[in-house]
Structures are given as C-alpha cells and as structure tokens.
Amino acid sequence: MISALFPLVGYLILTLAIAVWAQQKARSGASHNTVEEYFIGGRSMGGFVLAMTIIASYTSASSFIGGPGVAYSLGLAWVLLAMIQVPTTFLTLGVLGKRFAIIGRRLGAVTITDFLYARYKSDVVVILCSMALLVFFAASMVAQFIGGARLFQAVTGYPYEAGLVLFGVTVVVYTAVGGFRAVVLTDALQGIVMVVASVVIFMAVLEAGGGMTQCIQTLKGIDPGLIAPSGAGGKVPAPMLFSFWVLVGLGILGLPQTTQRCFGYKDSKSMHDAMIMGTLIIGFLLLFMHLAGVLGRAVMPGLKSGDLIIPSLILDLLPPFWAGVFVAGPLAAIMSTVDTMLLLVSAAIIKDLYIRYSLKNDTSRISPKKLNRMSFGCTICAGVLVFAASFNPPELLVWINLFAFGGLEAVFLWPIILGLYWKKANAAGAVFSILIGLTVFIFISVFKVQLGGVHAIVPTLALSLVAFWAGNSFGDPAGPDVRRIFWDE
C-alpha cells in the first residue's frame, strides 16, 4: 500500500529533521556542560514538553498495541486495569518532581544512578542498578522494536524485516544525533500525534460498530464476560486488579525512564502545569485506545492474535492515505519509549560507569568532542543489539513490557523512595533490597509460581521492602555531606 507508506515515511523524516535541529541548537546554546546537555537538555523543559515527554516515555507498544490486544481478548475489565495508569504524570512529579529537581541541581545529577550514588555512596548500588537498567531496558526495547515492525507490516503490506530496518534505523539515528533535546522534542510531537490518532481510531470503530450501545450488545452476544468486571473467562480477578495498582500505580515511581525526567524541567510552574496537562492527556489516550481494542472485537471478531486489532482497524476502517497518517500514533508511542531507553542506556554506560570509574568523575580528562562521539557510539551499538534481538518475535508484547516494568521496579523503587524521604536509609539496606527484589521477581516470573491471581510484583516489593529494613541494620547512617545536600542539615 504505497499511499499508506508516504505519510509514514514523511513522519520518520520529520523526526530526523528535529534531531538535526536539536543538535544545532545544543551546539549554539549557552550551556557548556556536554554531559548535562546531551542527557537532560540543560534542564530547560517547559510544562507542555515535560508532560508530553513523560507520557510519551511511559506509553509504548504495550499502550497502543499490546494493551488494546489484551482488551480485545478479555473485554472491558482490561480497560479498567489500563486506567490505573492515568495518574502516572501526577504521581511521578507530585512525589519526586520538586525534590529531585532541587537535589539534581545541587549534585549536577543527570541520571537516577547519579542520585543513588550521591545518596548511598556505594559502588555496589551503582553497578547493580546500572546492570539491571541495561538488562530490563533491553527486554523492553525488543518489545518496542517488534511492535513497530509489526505495525509497519500490517499497514503497508511490506515484510516484517523491512519495517524493522526502517523503524530501527530512524529511532536509533535521531536519538544518537540529537540527544535529550531531540528525544523530548520528538516526544512532544509524538504525544500530540498519539492523542489525535487515539480519538480518530476510536471514533472510526464506534461508527463501524453502529454506536456504543450496539457494540456492547454485540460483545455480550459474543461472550457476556467481555462486559463483566472479571473479564472473559473470569481472567481478571480482584487480586489482579490490586496487583496492577501496585505495578502501574505505585510502582511507576521506580521506572527510570519517567523518574529521570524530573531532573530536566525548567521551574516549578513547568512542573505544576505538566502535572495537570499530563494527567488529562494520558487519561484520554489510554481510554480511547483500550476501548477501541474492546469494541474492535464487535467489528472484527475472530482475529488470531489480539496484537493485530489496532493495525487491522487502522487498515480496514480508514482510507489508505489516512491509515498511513494515523498509524503514526501507535508508531509514535513505540518510538518515544525506545528513544528514552536508548538515551538512558547510553547514560548508564558513559556517565554511570565510564566517567565515574574510569575518569573518577573528572570530565576535564575527556574533550566534549570525544564525549559526544562516545555517546553517539553507545547509542548506535545499543540500538543495533536490540535490533538484532527483534527477529522471531513472540505473540503478546504486553507481557514482555510488564516483565521489564516489574524488574525495574524491583530494583529502583525502594532505593529511590526511601533514599529521598527516609534519613536512616543506607547502602546496606539498598543492596539487600535490590538483590532480594531481583531474586524474588525473576524466580516467580521464570517458574510461573501461581499466587492466586496476584502479580509477581506484589510479593516482590513487599519482600524487598522488608529486606531494605533488615539490611539497614548492617550499615552506617548517612554522613554529614549527604544530610546537607538532601535535608539542609
């Protein structure tokens, strides 16, 4: 479908143009801190851009393809679960935003690991967190690459591999070239595209299904469980609902891809504006996309995989040219997650490991030009590795994404929250929490331990919190330099 390909390729070219502009803007700007500029854009985000970049970094193939795909299979109960994510921006900025911004400026921190090292003064914490970030981000990025390629294949008819190459090259290059500025500017654009696309897709499904009432009646005729609170086949029990309040509610405070954004905004007004705008925008986006997935079953029953529902709806209900335009919505969600993760992977390697341990935090020992080349190279290498791992894809992407979410939360949640608000928290507690959290989460996930509908993240976070408290007794309290920076003592 050539007519669908043109607007899609045009959108990808636009993101590359933004990256080039962002690179030139960074070079001509007043900031001379190359690390700060490349990884958090000189702390210059306004409210709208901040809201959009948090939303775009959080939403992904899971939100636009995997989530609606599960909703297609399980019904309205999954829409209810999805809406637990609405407070993402409000919660992230409300709990972490102001303190993160203040402490980040005092420390010159550009990554979550910078914050953790300053708080705990522990190389073990830094290395464990950096390695966990690399592993779980790799899993999540593989899911995004697969989602982008499947979307391209479904809408254009070209092979999966062609979509993988086009999508992969574009997102890796614009992230490597433009750094943080390119990422947040494309995130803002992608956020707008996502919202518009979600509304258009939902309205097209509603019209094709004969209106909301008719769609609900059709779903009831297919399976009454599709409109029941427990989902089709009772596969959304109450313990699962509780689990998702933990996984995508409280747990989002442990996701580096969103919490790191708290370092980069301009002022308090930007933060407050972003809290309001972000909550409203993500609410509309998630509601429309997941409802489109459920109601899409009334329009297209019998799809062999739920992941096909959104691409199929776009392809069948919209004219070819406009299908190419609005497929940019799901593609934007995918790209905006990948670019953030690629940047944080590069930051973990360059800032958290190389500069900290090889250069002993002395950036004067490396030229800005060499640092830029290294950052570019790391981003490219990470993208190539993920690209190579994206062949032979599995079925439902949402489960890969939720596994990566859970792993990151098991590592980062309690060290971040307790480090920020509990003066007695120390490195021993953080290390115990990370090790127990990782062990429990991976054991339950790999061996598929049945917990009566409770997701693995619930016992993981409970036991890792206990481990933090127990391990804390083996360490020393924070020193005077830490108390001065974190609590003005």
Number of C-alpha atoms within 10 A of each C-alpha: 14 12 15 22 19 14 20 23 16 13 17 20 14 13 25 22 16 20 25 16 16 24 21 13 14 22 13 10 11 9 13 13 13 19 21 18 21 25 25 26 26 24 22 16 24 18 22 17 22 30 33 27 31 30 28 32 24 23 24 29 31 27 22 30 32 28 26 34 30 24 32 32 23 27 32 26 23 28 26 16 20 23 19 19 23 22 22 25 31 21 18 23 26 15 13 20 24 18 18 24 25 15 18 23 14 11 14 16 24 28 24 28 26 18 23 23 18 19 24 25 16 16 15 15 21 24 16 15 22 20 15 20 24 19 14 20 27 22 18 26 30 25 29 30 30 29 31 27 24 23 27 28 18 18 22 20 15 16 13 18 16 13 23 24 13 15 23 23 16 17 24 24 19 24 30 27 26 27 30 27 27 28 34 29 21 29 30 23 20 27 28 16 20 29 20 15 24 25 16 18 25 23 15 18 27 21 13 17 20 13 13 13 10 14 22 19 14 19 22 15 12 13 16 16 20 27 18 17 19 20 22 21 15 14 17 19 16 14 13 19 21 16 19 20 18 19 24 23 19 18 23 27 25 25 25 23 26 22 21 26 27 27 29 26 25 17 15 14 12 18 25 18 15 25 24 16 18 26 19 16 19 27 19 16 23 24 19 22 29 32 23 30 34 30 29 29 26 25 20 16 15 10 13 8 13 24 29 21 27 27 20 17 23 26 22 14 16 18 13 19 17 17 26 27 23 24 25 25 22 28 28 31 28 31 35 31 28 31 30 30 26 29 25 26 25 25 25 25 19 19 25 23 20 14 19 17 13 10 14 11 14 11 16 8 10 11 11 15 9 10 18 17 14 15 24 21 14 21 26 20 15 19 28 15 12 22 20 11 17 22 15 8 14 11 14 20 24 24 17 20 24 16 19 22 23 29 28 27 29 33 29 26 24 24 29 24 15 17 22 20 13 11 15 15 26 27 27 23 27 30 25 21 31 27 16 20 31 20 15 19 25 18 14 17 16 8 8 10 11 11 13 10 15 17 23 23 27 21 17 25 27 13 18 29 24 15 21 26 19 14 19 21 14 13 14 14 17 18 12 12 13 17 14 11 16 21 14 9 9
